[in-house]
């Protein structure tokens, strides 16, 4: 539910899903997915910039 609600990219959907089901389970996937996506966006952005020149 947390992954489908977008908890890996934004905290708003995870908060709403958590409130709706009255559980903190949607937050389980948030920290790791958020950290990994931040690193991947940075690395792929760098390569896109280098390769476009």
N, CA, C, O and CB atoms as a CASP TS submission, in Angstrom:
PFRMAT TS
TARGET T0000
AUTHOR 0000-0000-0000
METHOD Language model
MODEL 1
PARENT N/A
ATOM      1  N   UNK     1       0.829  -1.197   0.000  1.00  0.00           N
ATOM      2  CA  UNK     1       0.000   0.000   0.000  1.00  0.00           C
ATOM      3  C   UNK     1       0.868   1.252   0.000  1.00  0.00           C
ATOM      4  O   UNK     1       0.586   2.214  -0.716  1.00  0.00           O
ATOM      5  CB  UNK     1      -0.940   0.003   1.210  1.00  0.00           C
ATOM      6  N   UNK     2       1.925   1.234   0.808  1.00  0.00           N
ATOM      7  CA  UNK     2       2.798   2.404   0.873  1.00  0.00           C
ATOM      8  C   UNK     2       3.500   2.673  -0.435  1.00  0.00           C
ATOM      9  O   UNK     2       3.605   3.826  -0.855  1.00  0.00           O
ATOM     10  CB  UNK     2       3.817   2.231   1.959  1.00  0.00           C
ATOM     11  N   UNK     3       3.986   1.625  -1.094  1.00  0.00           N
ATOM     12  CA  UNK     3       4.651   1.786  -2.379  1.00  0.00           C
ATOM     13  C   UNK     3       3.697   2.259  -3.445  1.00  0.00           C
ATOM     14  O   UNK     3       4.049   3.115  -4.258  1.00  0.00           O
ATOM     15  CB  UNK     3       5.290   0.493  -2.806  1.00  0.00           C
ATOM     16  N   UNK     4       2.494   1.718  -3.457  1.00  0.00           N
ATOM     17  CA  UNK     4       1.500   2.102  -4.454  1.00  0.00           C
ATOM     18  C   UNK     4       1.063   3.546  -4.230  1.00  0.00           C
ATOM     19  O   UNK     4       0.788   4.265  -5.190  1.00  0.00           O
ATOM     20  CB  UNK     4       0.283   1.156  -4.402  1.00  0.00           C
ATOM     21  N   UNK     5       0.997   3.968  -2.989  1.00  0.00           N
ATOM     22  CA  UNK     5       0.560   5.326  -2.670  1.00  0.00           C
ATOM     23  C   UNK     5       1.647   6.361  -2.920  1.00  0.00           C
ATOM     24  O   UNK     5       1.406   7.559  -2.769  1.00  0.00           O
ATOM     25  CB  UNK     5       0.114   5.399  -1.231  1.00  0.00           C
ATOM     26  N   UNK     6       2.822   5.921  -3.293  1.00  0.00           N
ATOM     27  CA  UNK     6       3.898   6.857  -3.585  1.00  0.00           C
ATOM     28  C   UNK     6       4.742   7.206  -2.384  1.00  0.00           C
ATOM     29  O   UNK     6       5.376   8.261  -2.356  1.00  0.00           O
ATOM     30  CB  UNK     6       3.338   8.097  -4.159  1.00  0.00           C
ATOM     31  N   UNK     7       4.761   6.342  -1.397  1.00  0.00           N
ATOM     32  CA  UNK     7       5.522   6.669  -0.192  1.00  0.00           C
ATOM     33  C   UNK     7       7.011   6.722  -0.454  1.00  0.00           C
ATOM     34  O   UNK     7       7.761   7.281   0.346  1.00  0.00           O
ATOM     35  CB  UNK     7       5.236   5.666   0.893  1.00  0.00           C
ATOM     36  N   UNK     8       7.453   6.146  -1.568  1.00  0.00           N
ATOM     37  CA  UNK     8       8.881   6.177  -1.852  1.00  0.00           C
ATOM     38  C   UNK     8       9.318   7.494  -2.463  1.00  0.00           C
ATOM     39  O   UNK     8      10.518   7.741  -2.588  1.00  0.00           O
ATOM     40  CB  UNK     8       9.249   5.047  -2.772  1.00  0.00           C
ATOM     41  N   UNK     9       8.394   8.334  -2.842  1.00  0.00           N
ATOM     42  CA  UNK     9       8.791   9.586  -3.458  1.00  0.00           C
ATOM     43  C   UNK     9       8.263  10.829  -2.745  1.00  0.00           C
ATOM     44  O   UNK     9       8.813  11.916  -2.920  1.00  0.00           O
ATOM     45  CB  UNK     9       8.335   9.601  -4.866  1.00  0.00           C
ATOM     46  N   UNK    10       7.224  10.688  -1.957  1.00  0.00           N
ATOM     47  CA  UNK    10       6.636  11.858  -1.304  1.00  0.00           C
ATOM     48  C   UNK    10       5.922  11.403  -0.033  1.00  0.00           C
ATOM     49  O   UNK    10       5.275  10.356  -0.023  1.00  0.00           O
ATOM     50  CB  UNK    10       5.648  12.604  -2.262  1.00  0.00           C
ATOM     51  N   UNK    11       6.037  12.176   1.019  1.00  0.00           N
ATOM     52  CA  UNK    11       5.461  11.769   2.301  1.00  0.00           C
ATOM     53  C   UNK    11       3.964  11.993   2.412  1.00  0.00           C
ATOM     54  O   UNK    11       3.316  11.376   3.258  1.00  0.00           O
ATOM     55  CB  UNK    11       6.136  12.498   3.399  1.00  0.00           C
ATOM     56  N   UNK    12       3.401  12.854   1.588  1.00  0.00           N
ATOM     57  CA  UNK    12       1.962  13.152   1.656  1.00  0.00           C
ATOM     58  C   UNK    12       1.075  11.929   1.460  1.00  0.00           C
ATOM     59  O   UNK    12       0.207  11.667   2.292  1.00  0.00           O
ATOM     60  CB  UNK    12       1.610  14.181   0.622  1.00  0.00           C
ATOM     61  N   UNK    13       1.271  11.171   0.375  1.00  0.00           N
ATOM     62  CA  UNK    13       0.449   9.976   0.175  1.00  0.00           C
ATOM     63  C   UNK    13       0.630   8.941   1.279  1.00  0.00           C
ATOM     64  O   UNK    13      -0.335   8.281   1.666  1.00  0.00           O
ATOM     65  CB  UNK    13       0.772   9.348  -1.158  1.00  0.00           C
ATOM     66  N   UNK    14       1.834   8.790   1.786  1.00  0.00           N
ATOM     67  CA  UNK    14       2.060   7.837   2.869  1.00  0.00           C
ATOM     68  C   UNK    14       1.315   8.273   4.126  1.00  0.00           C
ATOM     69  O   UNK    14       0.748   7.445   4.839  1.00  0.00           O
ATOM     70  CB  UNK    14       3.565   7.695   3.160  1.00  0.00           C
ATOM     71  N   UNK    15       1.320   9.570   4.389  1.00  0.00           N
ATOM     72  CA  UNK    15       0.615  10.091   5.559  1.00  0.00           C
ATOM     73  C   UNK    15      -0.884   9.844   5.445  1.00  0.00           C
ATOM     74  O   UNK    15      -1.532   9.433   6.408  1.00  0.00           O
ATOM     75  CB  UNK    15       0.892  11.589   5.728  1.00  0.00           C
ATOM     76  N   UNK    16      -1.428  10.099   4.257  1.00  0.00           N
ATOM     77  CA  UNK    16      -2.869   9.889   4.055  1.00  0.00           C
ATOM     78  C   UNK    16      -3.236   8.407   4.121  1.00  0.00           C
ATOM     79  O   UNK    16      -4.260   8.051   4.703  1.00  0.00           O
ATOM     80  CB  UNK    16      -3.308  10.472   2.706  1.00  0.00           C
ATOM     81  N   UNK    17      -2.414   7.544   3.533  1.00  0.00           N
ATOM     82  CA  UNK    17      -2.680   6.103   3.602  1.00  0.00           C
ATOM     83  C   UNK    17      -2.591   5.625   5.043  1.00  0.00           C
ATOM     84  O   UNK    17      -3.396   4.802   5.478  1.00  0.00           O
ATOM     85  CB  UNK    17      -1.689   5.316   2.715  1.00  0.00           C
ATOM     86  N   UNK    18      -1.628   6.132   5.772  1.00  0.00           N
ATOM     87  CA  UNK    18      -1.466   5.760   7.173  1.00  0.00           C
ATOM     88  C   UNK    18      -2.677   6.194   7.994  1.00  0.00           C
ATOM     89  O   UNK    18      -3.148   5.453   8.856  1.00  0.00           O
ATOM     90  CB  UNK    18      -0.186   6.380   7.748  1.00  0.00           C
ATOM     91  N   UNK    19      -3.172   7.385   7.724  1.00  0.00           N
ATOM     92  CA  UNK    19      -4.335   7.894   8.441  1.00  0.00           C
ATOM     93  C   UNK    19      -5.597   7.095   8.091  1.00  0.00           C
ATOM     94  O   UNK    19      -6.426   6.804   8.954  1.00  0.00           O
ATOM     95  CB  UNK    19      -4.542   9.380   8.121  1.00  0.00           C
ATOM     96  N   UNK    20      -5.721   6.746   6.795  1.00  0.00           N
ATOM     97  CA  UNK    20      -6.912   6.035   6.324  1.00  0.00           C
ATOM     98  C   UNK    20      -7.036   4.642   6.937  1.00  0.00           C
ATOM     99  O   UNK    20      -8.126   4.226   7.328  1.00  0.00           O
ATOM    100  CB  UNK    20      -6.884   5.925   4.810  1.00  0.00           C
ATOM    101  N   UNK    21      -5.923   3.930   7.017  1.00  0.00           N
ATOM    102  CA  UNK    21      -5.986   2.560   7.547  1.00  0.00           C
ATOM    103  C   UNK    21      -5.631   2.487   9.027  1.00  0.00           C
ATOM    104  O   UNK    21      -5.642   1.406   9.617  1.00  0.00           O
ATOM    105  CB  UNK    21      -5.053   1.657   6.762  1.00  0.00           C
ATOM    106  N   UNK    22      -5.316   3.636   9.633  1.00  0.00           N
ATOM    107  CA  UNK    22      -4.991   3.716  11.054  1.00  0.00           C
ATOM    108  C   UNK    22      -3.835   2.781  11.415  1.00  0.00           C
ATOM    109  O   UNK    22      -3.905   2.015  12.376  1.00  0.00           O
ATOM    110  CB  UNK    22      -6.222   3.377  11.897  1.00  0.00           C
ATOM    111  N   UNK    23      -2.775   2.869  10.619  1.00  0.00           N
ATOM    112  CA  UNK    23      -1.602   2.028  10.821  1.00  0.00           C
ATOM    113  C   UNK    23      -0.379   2.768  10.307  1.00  0.00           C
ATOM    114  O   UNK    23      -0.495   3.646   9.452  1.00  0.00           O
ATOM    115  CB  UNK    23      -1.762   0.655  10.108  1.00  0.00           C
ATOM    116  N   UNK    24       0.783   2.420  10.820  1.00  0.00           N
ATOM    117  CA  UNK    24       2.020   3.041  10.354  1.00  0.00           C
ATOM    118  C   UNK    24       2.741   2.193   9.311  1.00  0.00           C
ATOM    119  O   UNK    24       3.871   2.512   8.942  1.00  0.00           O
ATOM    120  CB  UNK    24       2.940   3.296  11.526  1.00  0.00           C
ATOM    121  N   UNK    25       2.122   1.133   8.833  1.00  0.00           N
ATOM    122  CA  UNK    25       2.754   0.236   7.869  1.00  0.00           C
ATOM    123  C   UNK    25       3.158   0.942   6.570  1.00  0.00           C
ATOM    124  O   UNK    25       4.223   0.622   6.044  1.00  0.00           O
ATOM    125  CB  UNK    25       1.819  -0.908   7.552  1.00  0.00           C
ATOM    126  N   UNK    26       2.378   1.883   6.018  1.00  0.00           N
ATOM    127  CA  UNK    26       2.839   2.539   4.787  1.00  0.00           C
ATOM    128  C   UNK    26       4.175   3.258   4.927  1.00  0.00           C
ATOM    129  O   UNK    26       4.836   3.518   3.922  1.00  0.00           O
ATOM    130  CB  UNK    26       1.809   3.518   4.331  1.00  0.00           C
ATOM    131  N   UNK    27       4.582   3.581   6.141  1.00  0.00           N
ATOM    132  CA  UNK    27       5.852   4.275   6.339  1.00  0.00           C
ATOM    133  C   UNK    27       7.051   3.342   6.298  1.00  0.00           C
ATOM    134  O   UNK    27       8.188   3.813   6.279  1.00  0.00           O
ATOM    135  CB  UNK    27       5.834   5.004   7.649  1.00  0.00           C
ATOM    136  N   UNK    28       6.831   2.038   6.284  1.00  0.00           N
ATOM    137  CA  UNK    28       7.945   1.090   6.306  1.00  0.00           C
ATOM    138  C   UNK    28       8.852   1.278   5.091  1.00  0.00           C
ATOM    139  O   UNK    28      10.075   1.241   5.230  1.00  0.00           O
ATOM    140  CB  UNK    28       7.418  -0.351   6.352  1.00  0.00           C
ATOM    141  N   UNK    29       8.278   1.478   3.906  1.00  0.00           N
ATOM    142  CA  UNK    29       9.084   1.605   2.697  1.00  0.00           C
ATOM    143  C   UNK    29       9.608   2.991   2.418  1.00  0.00           C
ATOM    144  O   UNK    29      10.344   3.178   1.449  1.00  0.00           O
ATOM    145  CB  UNK    29       8.303   1.166   1.550  1.00  0.00           C
ATOM    146  N   UNK    30       9.261   3.964   3.223  1.00  0.00           N
ATOM    147  CA  UNK    30       9.615   5.351   2.900  1.00  0.00           C
ATOM    148  C   UNK    30      11.098   5.680   3.042  1.00  0.00           C
ATOM    149  O   UNK    30      11.675   6.178   2.075  1.00  0.00           O
ATOM    150  CB  UNK    30       8.839   6.269   3.769  1.00  0.00           C
ATOM    151  N   UNK    31      11.754   5.440   4.172  1.00  0.00           N
ATOM    152  CA  UNK    31      13.135   5.938   4.333  1.00  0.00           C
ATOM    153  C   UNK    31      14.130   5.343   3.346  1.00  0.00           C
ATOM    154  O   UNK    31      14.924   6.072   2.751  1.00  0.00           O
ATOM    155  CB  UNK    31      13.612   5.653   5.726  1.00  0.00           C
ATOM    156  N   UNK    32      14.095   4.044   3.168  1.00  0.00           N
ATOM    157  CA  UNK    32      15.060   3.398   2.279  1.00  0.00           C
ATOM    158  C   UNK    32      14.795   3.789   0.829  1.00  0.00           C
ATOM    159  O   UNK    32      15.721   4.147   0.100  1.00  0.00           O
ATOM    160  CB  UNK    32      15.003   1.868   2.437  1.00  0.00           C
ATOM    161  N   UNK    33      13.556   3.723   0.420  1.00  0.00           N
ATOM    162  CA  UNK    33      13.220   4.096  -0.953  1.00  0.00           C
ATOM    163  C   UNK    33      13.527   5.553  -1.255  1.00  0.00           C
ATOM    164  O   UNK    33      13.984   5.880  -2.350  1.00  0.00           O
ATOM    165  CB  UNK    33      11.764   3.825  -1.219  1.00  0.00           C
ATOM    166  N   UNK    34      13.281   6.423  -0.298  1.00  0.00           N
ATOM    167  CA  UNK    34      13.553   7.848  -0.485  1.00  0.00           C
ATOM    168  C   UNK    34      15.048   8.096  -0.635  1.00  0.00           C
ATOM    169  O   UNK    34      15.472   8.870  -1.494  1.00  0.00           O
ATOM    170  CB  UNK    34      12.998   8.662   0.692  1.00  0.00           C
ATOM    171  N   UNK    35      15.842   7.440   0.200  1.00  0.00           N
ATOM    172  CA  UNK    35      17.299   7.611   0.140  1.00  0.00           C
ATOM    173  C   UNK    35      17.863   7.064  -1.164  1.00  0.00           C
ATOM    174  O   UNK    35      18.688   7.709  -1.810  1.00  0.00           O
ATOM    175  CB  UNK    35      17.971   6.918   1.333  1.00  0.00           C
ATOM    176  N   UNK    36      17.418   5.878  -1.545  1.00  0.00           N
ATOM    177  CA  UNK    36      17.925   5.275  -2.774  1.00  0.00           C
ATOM    178  C   UNK    36      17.521   6.103  -3.992  1.00  0.00           C
ATOM    179  O   UNK    36      18.337   6.324  -4.887  1.00  0.00           O
ATOM    180  CB  UNK    36      17.409   3.836  -2.916  1.00  0.00           C
ATOM    181  N   UNK    37      16.279   6.559  -4.034  1.00  0.00           N
ATOM    182  CA  UNK    37      15.851   7.347  -5.189  1.00  0.00           C
ATOM    183  C   UNK    37      16.617   8.660  -5.273  1.00  0.00           C
ATOM    184  O   UNK    37      16.926   9.122  -6.371  1.00  0.00           O
ATOM    185  CB  UNK    37      14.348   7.620  -5.122  1.00  0.00           C
ATOM    186  N   UNK    38      16.926   9.266  -4.139  1.00  0.00           N
ATOM    187  CA  UNK    38      17.713  10.503  -4.152  1.00  0.00           C
ATOM    188  C   UNK    38      19.100  10.290  -4.729  1.00  0.00           C
ATOM    189  O   UNK    38      19.587  11.116  -5.500  1.00  0.00           O
ATOM    190  CB  UNK    38      17.827  11.067  -2.750  1.00  0.00           C
ATOM    191  N   UNK    39      19.735   9.197  -4.364  1.00  0.00           N
ATOM    192  CA  UNK    39      21.069   8.883  -4.881  1.00  0.00           C
ATOM    193  C   UNK    39      20.998   8.567  -6.373  1.00  0.00           C
ATOM    194  O   UNK    39      21.818   9.050  -7.153  1.00  0.00           O
ATOM    195  CB  UNK    39      21.687   7.694  -4.109  1.00  0.00           C
ATOM    196  N   UNK    40      20.013   7.753  -6.769  1.00  0.00           N
ATOM    197  CA  UNK    40      19.894   7.381  -8.174  1.00  0.00           C
ATOM    198  C   UNK    40      19.584   8.589  -9.057  1.00  0.00           C
ATOM    199  O   UNK    40      20.135   8.708 -10.152  1.00  0.00           O
ATOM    200  CB  UNK    40      18.813   6.324  -8.343  1.00  0.00           C
ATOM    201  N   UNK    41      18.714   9.482  -8.596  1.00  0.00           N
ATOM    202  CA  UNK    41      18.421  10.685  -9.376  1.00  0.00           C
ATOM    203  C   UNK    41      19.683  11.523  -9.570  1.00  0.00           C
ATOM    204  O   UNK    41      19.909  12.067 -10.651  1.00  0.00           O
ATOM    205  CB  UNK    41      17.327  11.523  -8.686  1.00  0.00           C
ATOM    206  N   UNK    42      20.491  11.625  -8.545  1.00  0.00           N
ATOM    207  CA  UNK    42      21.723  12.408  -8.635  1.00  0.00           C
ATOM    208  C   UNK    42      22.703  11.771  -9.611  1.00  0.00           C
ATOM    209  O   UNK    42      23.269  12.459 -10.461  1.00  0.00           O
ATOM    210  CB  UNK    42      22.373  12.548  -7.254  1.00  0.00           C
ATOM    211  N   UNK    43      22.906  10.468  -9.495  1.00  0.00           N
ATOM    212  CA  UNK    43      23.860   9.764 -10.364  1.00  0.00           C
ATOM    213  C   UNK    43      23.387   9.798 -11.820  1.00  0.00           C
ATOM    214  O   UNK    43      24.163  10.135 -12.715  1.00  0.00           O
ATOM    215  CB  UNK    43      24.044   8.298  -9.895  1.00  0.00           C
ATOM    216  N   UNK    44      22.123   9.451 -12.060  1.00  0.00           N
ATOM    217  CA  UNK    44      21.620   9.440 -13.429  1.00  0.00           C
ATOM    218  C   UNK    44      21.556  10.849 -14.020  1.00  0.00           C
ATOM    219  O   UNK    44      21.761  11.023 -15.221  1.00  0.00           O
ATOM    220  CB  UNK    44      20.242   8.793 -13.474  1.00  0.00           C
ATOM    221  N   UNK    45      21.278  11.839 -13.201  1.00  0.00           N
ATOM    222  CA  UNK    45      21.283  13.221 -13.668  1.00  0.00           C
ATOM    223  C   UNK    45      22.663  13.653 -14.094  1.00  0.00           C
ATOM    224  O   UNK    45      22.819  14.353 -15.095  1.00  0.00           O
ATOM    225  CB  UNK    45      20.765  14.146 -12.593  1.00  0.00           C
ATOM    226  N   UNK    46      23.676  13.238 -13.334  1.00  0.00           N
ATOM    227  CA  UNK    46      25.055  13.557 -13.686  1.00  0.00           C
ATOM    228  C   UNK    46      25.427  12.912 -15.018  1.00  0.00           C
ATOM    229  O   UNK    46      25.994  13.564 -15.894  1.00  0.00           O
ATOM    230  CB  UNK    46      26.018  13.093 -12.578  1.00  0.00           C
ATOM    231  N   UNK    47      25.104  11.625 -15.165  1.00  0.00           N
ATOM    232  CA  UNK    47      25.426  10.941 -16.420  1.00  0.00           C
ATOM    233  C   UNK    47      24.661  11.531 -17.600  1.00  0.00           C
ATOM    234  O   UNK    47      25.212  11.622 -18.697  1.00  0.00           O
ATOM    235  CB  UNK    47      25.121   9.450 -16.301  1.00  0.00           C
ATOM    236  N   UNK    48      23.439  11.925 -17.410  1.00  0.00           N
ATOM    237  CA  UNK    48      22.663  12.548 -18.480  1.00  0.00           C
ATOM    238  C   UNK    48      23.303  13.874 -18.893  1.00  0.00           C
ATOM    239  O   UNK    48      23.345  14.209 -20.077  1.00  0.00           O
ATOM    240  CB  UNK    48      21.199  12.771 -18.032  1.00  0.00           C
ATOM    241  N   UNK    49      23.795  14.616 -17.919  1.00  0.00           N
ATOM    242  CA  UNK    49      24.426  15.876 -18.218  1.00  0.00           C
ATOM    243  C   UNK    49      25.746  15.672 -18.970  1.00  0.00           C
ATOM    244  O   UNK    49      26.033  16.379 -19.936  1.00  0.00           O
ATOM    245  CB  UNK    49      24.659  16.656 -16.936  1.00  0.00           C
ATOM    246  N   UNK    50      26.538  14.705 -18.522  1.00  0.00           N
ATOM    247  CA  UNK    50      27.828  14.430 -19.157  1.00  0.00           C
ATOM    248  C   UNK    50      27.635  13.885 -20.567  1.00  0.00           C
ATOM    249  O   UNK    50      28.360  14.273 -21.483  1.00  0.00           O
ATOM    250  CB  UNK    50      28.641  13.435 -18.313  1.00  0.00           C
ATOM    251  N   UNK    51      26.676  12.997 -20.750  1.00  0.00           N
ATOM    252  CA  UNK    51      26.479  12.379 -22.048  1.00  0.00           C
ATOM    253  C   UNK    51      25.819  13.324 -23.058  1.00  0.00           C
ATOM    254  O   UNK    51      25.927  13.104 -24.265  1.00  0.00           O
ATOM    255  CB  UNK    51      25.646  11.134 -21.893  1.00  0.00           C
ATOM    256  N   UNK    52      25.154  14.348 -22.590  1.00  0.00           N
ATOM    257  CA  UNK    52      24.486  15.253 -23.513  1.00  0.00           C
ATOM    258  C   UNK    52      25.433  16.295 -24.108  1.00  0.00           C
ATOM    259  O   UNK    52      25.045  17.027 -25.018  1.00  0.00           O
ATOM    260  CB  UNK    52      23.350  15.945 -22.811  1.00  0.00           C
ATOM    261  N   UNK    53      26.653  16.370 -23.613  1.00  0.00           N
ATOM    262  CA  UNK    53      27.601  17.384 -24.105  1.00  0.00           C
ATOM    263  C   UNK    53      28.336  16.897 -25.312  1.00  0.00           C
ATOM    264  O   UNK    53      29.171  17.617 -25.859  1.00  0.00           O
ATOM    265  CB  UNK    53      28.594  17.767 -23.029  1.00  0.00           C
TER
END
